[in-house]
Amino acid sequence: MSANGAVWRRVRSRLRAFPEHLAACGAEASAYGRCVQASTAPGGRLRKDLCAREFEALRSCFAAAAKKT
């Protein structure tokens, strides 16, 4: 049972750090959000890989921010 508790502690600590990591990637998150918003605007259609470049930039930034801690 203690091993299971250790897993949940790690999960909780990662979830607590999420806002800090996301804040470090504000520009990338904003660019991705703008792309999705533009794609879902009236007349727009969100399709797979439409915002892949922006998403990859956000994912890379988030991974780098997570590695720093």
ZIZI-V98381 format. One record per residue. SS is DSSP state (H for helix, E for strand, C for the rest). OMEGA is omega in whole degrees, 0 to 359 (999 if undefined). BURIAL is + if it has 24 or more other C-alpha atoms within 12 Angstrom, else -. Layout:
ss omega burial
SS OMEGA BURIAL
SS OMEGA BURIAL
//
This chain:
ss omega burial
C 181 -
H 177 -
H 178 -
H 177 -
H 179 -
H 178 -
H 181 -
H 176 -
H 178 -
H 180 -
H 180 -
H 181 -
H 177 -
H 180 -
H 178 -
H 182 -
H 184 -
H 180 -
H 179 -
H 179 -
H 180 +
H 179 +
H 179 -
C 184 +
C 184 +
H 182 -
H 180 -
H 178 +
H 179 +
H 179 -
H 179 -
H 178 +
H 177 -
H 180 -
H 180 +
H 180 +
H 180 -
H 181 -
H 183 -
H 177 -
C 178 -
C 181 -
C 179 -
C 178 -
C 177 -
C 180 -
C 178 -
C 177 -
C 179 -
C 180 -
C 184 +
H 181 -
H 179 -
H 179 -
H 180 +
H 177 -
H 178 -
H 181 +
H 179 -
H 179 -
H 181 -
H 178 +
H 178 -
H 179 -
H 180 -
H 180 -
H 182 -
H 183 -
C 999 -
//
